[in-house]
């Protein structure tokens, strides 16, 4: 069921609500305006199930320690899609390196790495290890897509990821890549 979201035509679905939510749109704004549907924030999670909580608890401390010690700027940049120059130096346009936070909760432990306003975190709850990426600034990621308004015959180019719902599937690919690189590291 959740995978069906990836094949949903979100613009068409959301536009079907406009007459209900804003019945006077045409008389108020005219016929030349339309909605641009955007995502303010998106989260994408990958769950790993363990046999029971005690099995996860045995490895969690080591994974958090490894994620913290290995959370230097170059590694963080690689989690977020290898945004490095050919000489290995960070691309300045990718955003400000922020911080790493570790929270110890009654339910478990969480480590979160921030790069600008995008983040990746790992936490445990019961017998589930979750790795979750949060995108607030999608434009720093480059994806293969067509320019807005281009025909389907035009070739895709490497362009910034947009905030619009039209890029939801691309966001999931970027986010899953972040989750996979983080999981591979820990």
Buried (B, 14 or more C-beta within 10 A) or exposed (E): EEEEEEEEEBBEEBEEEEEEEEEEBEEEEEEEEEEEBEBEEBEBBBEEEBEEBEEBBEEBEEBBEEBBEEBEEEBBBBBBBEBBEEEEEBEEEBBEBBEBEEEEEEEBBBBBBBBBBBBBBBBBBEBBBBBBBBBEBBEBBBBEBBEEEEEEEEEEEEBEBBBBBBBBBBBBBBBBBBBBBBBEBB
